[in-house]
Amino acid sequence: MSFEFEDTGAELLKLVEAAGEGASDLQAVDIVALDVGDIISITDWFVIASGNNVRQVRRIAEQVEEAVKLAGGDGPLRIEGLEDSLWVLMDFGPFVVHVFHEETRVFYDIERLWSDVPRFNFVERQAD
């Protein structure tokens, strides 16, 4: 599985993709990456994913952290929301991962706030 990124070879894109793959490993849904770097100065990318229940949201967040570390990245600088697991925010510095409970994602609709930035959907890699 892979994001449909242009091939830039950047280490950051490798880590963003690892975060998406980690979420996918636990059947997260609607996984997207938003290139917010030109709009805000605190981070370059948002990765957004959803889980069906709070247990799955927590496990997705744990799997994302593990996948990023396996790809050569550091753990998150901070994590918020693990207690409730309705919206877990993982700040990796140059990218931020948002793992939502599906209903919470619909309610906050943060993708609408960033609708003018490039959006990359997580897709299955096509067989050659």
C-alpha positions as semicolon CSV with decimal commas, in nm:
position;residue;x (nm);y (nm);z (nm)
1;M;0,000;0,000;0,000
2;S;0,117;0,351;-0,069
3;F;0,019;0,713;-0,093
4;E;0,011;0,852;-0,444
5;F;0,304;1,093;-0,387
6;E;0,525;1,231;-0,656
7;D;0,860;1,055;-0,625
8;T;1,072;1,312;-0,441
9;G;1,285;1,067;-0,242
10;A;1,241;1,285;0,068
11;E;1,289;1,118;0,403
12;L;0,987;1,303;0,537
13;L;0,756;1,149;0,277
14;K;0,889;0,807;0,374
15;L;0,784;0,869;0,735
16;V;0,446;1,012;0,635
17;E;0,386;0,704;0,422
18;A;0,497;0,478;0,710
19;A;0,240;0,647;0,935
20;G;-0,033;0,580;0,678
21;E;0,078;0,221;0,634
22;G;0,078;0,171;1,011
23;A;-0,280;0,294;1,026
24;S;-0,373;0,070;0,734
25;D;-0,222;-0,233;0,906
26;L;-0,500;-0,210;1,164
27;Q;-0,779;-0,149;0,914
28;A;-0,809;0,226;0,967
29;V;-1,044;0,385;0,716
30;D;-1,029;0,700;0,503
31;I;-0,654;0,746;0,548
32;V;-0,532;1,070;0,389
33;A;-0,229;1,293;0,399
34;L;-0,268;1,669;0,368
35;D;0,025;1,888;0,261
36;V;-0,029;2,182;0,498
37;G;0,328;2,313;0,491
38;D;0,250;2,614;0,274
39;I;-0,043;2,716;0,495
40;I;0,082;2,670;0,852
41;S;0,432;2,696;0,992
42;I;0,418;2,444;1,276
43;T;0,414;2,128;1,062
44;D;0,430;2,018;0,698
45;W;0,185;1,728;0,685
46;F;-0,128;1,598;0,849
47;V;-0,206;1,227;0,830
48;I;-0,569;1,156;0,913
49;A;-0,726;0,816;0,976
50;S;-1,035;0,675;1,145
51;G;-1,121;0,375;1,357
52;N;-1,458;0,218;1,432
53;N;-1,426;0,214;1,812
54;V;-1,204;0,356;2,086
55;R;-1,005;0,034;2,122
56;Q;-0,920;0,037;1,751
57;V;-0,833;0,410;1,762
58;R;-0,585;0,346;2,043
59;R;-0,430;0,046;1,862
60;I;-0,402;0,242;1,537
61;A;-0,213;0,516;1,720
62;E;0,021;0,260;1,875
63;Q;0,078;0,096;1,535
64;V;0,148;0,432;1,369
65;E;0,417;0,506;1,627
66;E;0,577;0,166;1,574
67;A;0,566;0,196;1,194
68;V;0,730;0,540;1,198
69;K;1,008;0,414;1,424
70;L;1,063;0,109;1,200
71;A;1,097;0,347;0,905
72;G;1,380;0,528;1,084
73;G;1,184;0,808;1,246
74;D;1,167;0,916;1,606
75;G;0,869;0,866;1,830
76;P;0,618;1,147;1,864
77;L;0,718;1,462;2,050
78;R;0,382;1,443;2,225
79;I;0,059;1,249;2,213
80;E;-0,279;1,382;2,320
81;G;-0,615;1,209;2,352
82;L;-0,510;0,851;2,427
83;E;-0,721;0,847;2,744
84;D;-1,051;0,894;2,561
85;S;-0,931;0,764;2,223
86;L;-1,191;0,966;2,037
87;W;-0,927;1,189;1,873
88;V;-0,562;1,099;1,921
89;L;-0,315;1,363;1,806
90;M;0,044;1,249;1,755
91;D;0,294;1,531;1,698
92;F;0,603;1,403;1,517
93;G;0,726;1,758;1,444
94;P;0,730;1,779;1,063
95;F;0,406;1,582;1,049
96;V;0,106;1,534;1,275
97;V;-0,111;1,223;1,282
98;H;-0,478;1,251;1,374
99;V;-0,650;0,923;1,454
100;F;-1,023;0,973;1,499
101;H;-1,317;0,769;1,611
102;E;-1,536;0,782;1,298
103;E;-1,814;0,985;1,462
104;T;-1,565;1,236;1,605
105;R;-1,404;1,282;1,265
106;V;-1,741;1,358;1,107
107;F;-1,825;1,604;1,386
108;Y;-1,501;1,807;1,366
109;D;-1,454;1,770;0,988
110;I;-1,099;1,908;1,002
111;E;-1,041;1,813;0,639
112;R;-1,291;2,084;0,542
113;L;-1,067;2,340;0,715
114;W;-0,778;2,231;0,493
115;S;-0,977;2,173;0,173
116;D;-0,751;2,404;-0,027
117;V;-0,428;2,204;0,031
118;P;-0,303;1,908;-0,172
119;R;-0,466;1,587;-0,051
120;F;-0,319;1,241;-0,098
121;N;-0,542;0,940;-0,044
122;F;-0,398;0,618;0,084
123;V;-0,450;0,357;-0,184
124;E;-0,361;-0,005;-0,244
125;R;-0,059;-0,049;-0,465
126;Q;-0,163;-0,183;-0,804
127;A;-0,010;-0,515;-0,906
128;D;0,228;-0,478;-1,201
